[in-house]
Amino acid sequence: MRSFISLFIILFLSMAATAQRKTTSELIPTQVDSIRLNVELNREKEMLSPVNETEVHELLGSSLLVGKDAKKFIKRIGAKSSYVNGRALLTHHSLVFICYSKENVALTVQISTLTRNINIYNDGSEGFFGKISKKMSNYLVKLLVRLNLYNRLAETGDTEGIE
C-alpha cells in the first residue's frame, strides 16, 4: 500500500510540474521589433578550476537584428525542430537574445554554445528550458559568422557544442 501511495504522489507531482511548464509556442511572440544579440564570456563558480577562482563576465560583442533577421530568428526559435530532449548540468550561457516589441522586452533567450542548453524567459519568469538541436546550432553558427561575432567566441573555446 505504501508503494502505491508513493507511486501516486510521484506521478501527481510530475504531472503538476509538467502542466506548469509552458511550451515554446506559448512563449514566443509572433511579432518583434528588434532583437539585441549579446555574445558573452561567462565563467561562473561551477566552471572554475581550483587554481583560478575568479569569475569572468565579459561582453565579447553585440549586434542588433531587425527586419528579416529578427523574423527569421523568431521563426527558428519557435520551431519544434530547434529542440531536442536533454539538459546539461552547467548553467553556462554565451548567447543572449533580448527580443523587443514596442520598446518593451518581450522575450529573453539564453543559449550555451558550449553545452547547447537553452533557457527562454517570458515576463521575467523561466518558461522553457532544454537543448538546441543540431539544425538550430548550424543556424546560430551561420548567424554569428555573418554578424562577425563567431571568431571572438571561438577564441574562448566555447563553441564546442555548436560545431
C-alpha positions in Angstrom: 0.0 0.0 0.0 2.9 2.4 0.8 4.5 1.8 -2.5 1.1 2.5 -4.3 0.8 5.8 -2.4 4.4 6.7 -3.1 3.9 6.0 -6.8 0.7 8.0 -6.9 2.4 11.0 -5.2 5.4 10.8 -7.6 3.1 10.6 -10.7 0.9 13.5 -9.4 3.9 15.8 -8.7 5.5 15.0 -12.1 2.2 15.8 -13.9 1.8 19.0 -11.9 5.3 20.1 -12.8 4.7 19.3 -16.5 1.4 21.2 -16.5 3.1 24.3 -15.2 5.8 24.4 -17.9 4.8 26.4 -21.0 5.5 25.2 -24.5 7.6 27.3 -26.8 4.6 28.2 -28.9 3.0 29.8 -25.8 6.1 31.8 -25.1 7.3 33.1 -28.4 5.8 36.4 -29.5 4.6 36.5 -33.1 6.0 39.9 -33.8 9.1 41.6 -32.5 10.6 45.0 -33.5 14.2 44.1 -32.9 16.5 41.7 -31.2 19.7 42.5 -29.3 22.2 39.7 -29.5 24.9 39.8 -26.9 27.8 37.3 -27.1 29.3 36.9 -23.7 32.2 35.1 -22.0 30.8 33.7 -18.7 32.9 31.7 -16.3 30.9 31.2 -13.1 31.9 29.3 -10.0 30.8 25.9 -11.4 33.3 26.3 -14.3 36.3 27.5 -12.3 39.4 25.4 -11.6 40.9 25.4 -8.0 43.8 27.4 -9.4 41.6 30.1 -10.9 38.8 31.2 -8.6 37.9 34.5 -10.3 34.6 34.6 -12.1 34.6 36.2 -15.5 31.6 38.0 -17.1 32.7 39.8 -20.3 30.7 41.1 -23.3 32.6 39.9 -26.4 30.3 41.5 -28.9 26.8 42.7 -29.7 24.6 43.1 -32.7 21.0 44.2 -33.5 18.8 42.0 -35.5 15.9 43.8 -37.3 13.6 43.1 -40.2 14.1 39.8 -41.9 16.8 38.7 -39.4 14.5 39.2 -36.4 11.6 37.4 -38.1 13.8 34.5 -39.1 15.2 34.2 -35.5 11.6 34.2 -34.1 10.5 31.6 -36.6 13.5 29.4 -35.8 13.2 29.7 -32.0 9.5 28.8 -32.3 10.0 25.7 -34.4 9.8 22.3 -32.7 12.8 21.1 -34.8 15.0 23.6 -32.9 15.0 21.5 -29.8 16.0 18.1 -28.6 15.4 16.4 -25.2 18.2 16.7 -22.6 19.9 19.2 -20.4 23.5 19.7 -19.3 24.1 20.4 -15.7 26.1 23.6 -16.3 24.1 26.9 -16.2 26.7 28.4 -18.6 25.4 30.7 -21.4 27.2 32.7 -24.1 24.4 33.9 -26.4 21.7 36.2 -25.1 18.9 37.3 -27.4 16.7 40.0 -26.0 13.6 40.5 -28.1 11.8 43.8 -28.1 8.2 44.6 -29.1 7.1 48.2 -28.9 10.3 49.1 -26.9 9.5 46.5 -24.2 11.3 43.3 -23.6 9.0 40.6 -25.0 11.4 37.6 -24.6 14.9 36.7 -23.4 16.6 33.6 -24.9 19.9 32.3 -23.4 21.9 29.7 -25.3 25.1 28.0 -24.3 27.4 27.4 -27.3 29.3 25.0 -25.0 26.5 22.7 -23.7 23.7 23.6 -26.2 21.4 24.4 -23.2 18.6 26.9 -23.9 16.5 29.0 -21.5 13.6 31.0 -22.7 12.2 33.7 -20.4 8.9 35.5 -20.9 7.6 38.1 -18.5 10.6 37.7 -16.2 10.0 34.0 -15.4 11.6 31.0 -16.9 9.2 29.3 -19.2 11.2 26.8 -21.2 14.5 25.0 -21.0 16.1 22.2 -22.9 18.8 21.8 -25.6 19.0 23.2 -29.1 19.1 20.8 -32.0 22.0 20.4 -34.5 19.8 22.2 -37.0 19.5 25.2 -34.7 23.2 25.2 -33.8 24.0 25.3 -37.6 21.8 28.3 -37.9 23.5 30.0 -35.0 27.0 29.4 -36.4 25.9 30.9 -39.7 24.3 33.9 -38.0 27.4 34.6 -35.8 29.7 34.3 -38.8 27.6 36.7 -40.8 27.5 39.2 -37.9 31.3 38.9 -37.4 30.8 37.6 -33.9 31.9 34.0 -34.3 35.7 34.4 -34.2 35.8 36.2 -30.9 33.6 33.5 -29.3 35.7 30.7 -30.9 38.8 32.1 -29.3 37.3 31.4 -25.9 36.8 27.7 -26.8 33.1 27.9 -26.1 31.9 26.8 -29.5 32.3 23.1 -28.8 28.5 22.5 -28.6 27.6 24.1 -31.8 30.4 23.0 -34.1 
